[in-house]
Amino acid sequence: MQARLSLGGDPVRRIILPEFWRDYDALSPGDQEMVRNAVPLINQGYREHGVNFVLWPRSLRVNSMKYRRGVYEITFCFSGPDLRGSFMIERDDDGADVLIWLTVGNHRRGYRRTKTDR
């Protein structure tokens, strides 16, 4: 399942939950393209700056979710559909960081938080 957003190069290790794919498949082709285009910037931002999100590329805005420790919300698009996603960062058995994608959506289709986000 992870290969669908792999765009080559040196990607950050990630796990993508089934809920994310369900939400992604329901997006318009244009919204899906915005998410795909953001992946290299997300990889770059995380590789270079970790969770110091203020140093990530300006086209992305990442915030900690207020009521869920360790869950972050990323805004892919600031106009139009206000496209957002949520993710967590955990360590695997080898001690490497892994981005775990939880959900993606916009206000047009009722962006919702998963049980993990609550």
C-alpha positions as CSV (number, residue, x, y, z in Angstrom):
1,M,0.0,0.0,0.0
2,Q,2.9,2.4,0.7
3,A,4.0,2.5,-3.0
4,R,1.0,4.6,-4.1
5,L,2.6,7.8,-2.8
6,S,6.2,6.8,-3.4
7,L,7.7,9.2,-5.9
8,G,11.2,7.8,-6.0
9,G,14.3,9.3,-4.5
10,D,15.0,8.9,-0.8
11,P,11.5,8.8,0.7
12,V,10.9,9.0,4.4
13,R,9.7,5.6,5.8
14,R,5.9,5.7,6.2
15,I,2.9,3.6,6.9
16,I,-0.4,4.5,5.3
17,L,-3.5,3.3,7.1
18,P,-6.5,2.0,5.1
19,E,-8.6,4.9,6.3
20,F,-6.2,7.3,4.5
21,W,-6.6,5.4,1.2
22,R,-10.4,5.4,1.6
23,D,-10.4,9.1,2.0
24,Y,-7.7,9.7,-0.7
25,D,-9.8,7.6,-3.2
26,A,-12.8,9.9,-2.5
27,L,-10.9,13.1,-3.3
28,S,-11.1,14.8,-6.7
29,P,-8.2,14.0,-9.1
30,G,-7.0,17.6,-8.5
31,D,-6.9,17.1,-4.8
32,Q,-5.2,13.8,-5.2
33,E,-2.5,15.5,-7.3
34,M,-2.0,18.1,-4.6
35,V,-1.3,15.4,-2.1
36,R,1.1,13.5,-4.5
37,N,2.9,16.8,-5.2
38,A,3.4,17.5,-1.5
39,V,5.1,14.1,-0.8
40,P,8.6,15.2,-1.9
41,L,8.3,18.4,0.2
42,I,7.2,16.4,3.2
43,N,10.1,14.0,2.8
44,Q,12.5,16.9,2.4
45,G,11.1,18.9,5.4
46,Y,11.2,15.9,7.7
47,R,14.7,14.7,6.6
48,E,16.2,18.2,7.0
49,H,14.3,19.5,10.0
50,G,12.5,16.7,11.8
51,V,9.5,18.0,13.7
52,N,10.7,21.6,13.6
53,F,7.8,22.4,11.3
54,V,8.5,26.1,11.0
55,L,11.5,25.3,8.9
56,W,9.6,23.0,6.5
57,P,8.8,24.3,3.0
58,R,6.4,27.3,3.2
59,S,3.8,25.6,1.0
60,L,3.1,23.2,3.8
61,R,1.7,24.1,7.2
62,V,2.0,21.6,10.0
63,N,0.6,21.9,13.5
64,S,0.2,19.6,16.5
65,M,-3.3,18.7,17.1
66,K,-4.5,20.3,20.4
67,Y,-6.2,17.3,22.0
68,R,-4.1,14.4,20.6
69,R,-0.5,14.3,21.7
70,G,1.8,13.1,18.9
71,V,-0.7,13.6,16.1
72,Y,-0.1,16.4,13.5
73,E,-2.3,18.0,11.0
74,I,-0.8,19.2,7.7
75,T,-2.5,21.7,5.3
76,F,-1.7,20.9,1.6
77,C,-3.8,23.7,0.2
78,F,-4.8,27.0,1.8
79,S,-7.4,28.1,-0.7
80,G,-10.3,26.3,-2.3
81,P,-10.9,22.9,-0.6
82,D,-8.6,23.6,2.4
83,L,-7.0,20.1,1.9
84,R,-5.6,18.6,5.1
85,G,-4.2,15.4,6.3
86,S,-3.2,13.9,9.7
87,F,-0.2,11.8,10.7
88,M,1.8,10.5,13.6
89,I,5.6,9.9,13.9
90,E,6.7,6.8,15.7
91,R,9.9,4.7,15.9
92,D,10.2,1.3,14.4
93,D,12.0,-1.7,15.9
94,D,15.3,-0.5,14.4
95,G,14.9,3.0,16.0
96,A,14.1,4.7,12.7
97,D,11.3,7.3,12.5
98,V,8.2,6.3,10.6
99,L,5.4,8.7,9.4
100,I,2.0,7.1,9.9
101,W,-0.6,8.7,7.7
102,L,-4.1,8.6,9.3
103,T,-6.5,10.5,7.1
104,V,-6.8,13.1,4.3
105,G,-9.7,15.3,3.2
106,N,-11.2,18.7,2.8
107,H,-14.2,20.6,4.0
108,R,-16.1,19.9,0.8
109,R,-16.3,16.2,1.7
110,G,-16.4,16.7,5.5
111,Y,-12.9,16.3,6.7
112,R,-13.1,14.2,9.7
113,R,-10.7,13.0,12.4
114,T,-10.1,9.3,12.8
115,K,-10.5,7.6,16.2
116,T,-6.8,7.9,16.6
117,D,-7.1,11.7,16.2
118,R,-9.7,12.1,18.9
